[in-house]
Amino acid sequence: MSGDAADEAAGEEIFSSDGREPTVVISPPPLKKPSEEEEDGKAFLETTGMSAEEAFEVFAGKIYPIKAASAKTSTRSASGVETPWQRLARLQREAEELEKDLAPADGSSTETNSLLEGVRELQGRLSQPATVTSSSSSVWQERLTQQVADSTAFLTGISSVGSMEGGSVPAPSSADVVTNVDWEARIRKLEKLVGTGVGIYESHSLLERLTVLEHAASKLSEKDLEVAMKKAKVIRQDLEAASKARNKLISSRDANAESSKSIAALHDQMTQLQGLTMLLPALTQRLQALATQHSQATTWTQRLVATEQQAGHLQTATAKIDDSLKQLEESLQATADQMTENMKALDAKLS
């Protein structure tokens, strides 16, 4: 059994009994001894030389550096919800454990080596603090300053603070204070792409989430992707057809605006005549009788006109007959006169 160099440097050496490497134990940083004024109940917190970010981390309970936290203890905030820094520290610890579990050994597979490279790349990204945008920096700084002021007022009323051997409390470096990292967004994007569900596995460890992603990715195949693409294409065509039908309906509605107005006017008129509904059969019969009489009157007029025309023709014929009779009478009178003269002449010759 052998000890670790880090343990020897810290003055402690812990050996494991199962043949593994010794466990690293880092001593907590020494705290400032309380002075006589602090022991009398007048404790106060000096923030001289501290930035607002560092003071906030100290007030939140993160006195130890992020990398020195225990691997089996998940730090929680006072409200019971992990802050972004605590989640980052937990992910860093889990990434280190995953790297130790996937340490290269004799006969290691290619898949294990590629996974180990991915874990190391993730470790590198987690160790880099993300930059805060200028738009949200001022708002975040104001909130942080207010929280620092509230925490200072709360700590002023505390009568005494537990003491530990050593000097003053070392402030965490600004490199350890990170605002946001892109690993969470990338993992969520992968979960959304694979279909494991966003927000379902957020409370799980990084190793569990990676296992779920790997299991879901192993189920995907080219055939399934082709089927999904065909379904998406069919859905897109259906949506386009529905859009065309909708546009056509809208255009037909615009074209039939006049018809709609006429139908609305007719409906209003029928609504006004709703009280005469019981009289409609009698009115219909009366109108039918009037229509019959009107047709008969039209026929009688035509017949009367024809009769008048016939009477005119008869009158003309009668006038012509009268003329003929007058001429016949005149001719007969002339003939009678001639016969009388002839008889007189004959009598004269005979006598």
PyMOL commands that set and color helices and strands:
alter all, ss='L'
color gray80, all
select helices_A, chain A and resi 5-10+36-39+52-59+84-101+110-127+134-156+183-194+206-219+222-255+257-276+280-350
alter helices_A, ss='H'
color red, helices_A
deselect
rebuild
show_as cartoon
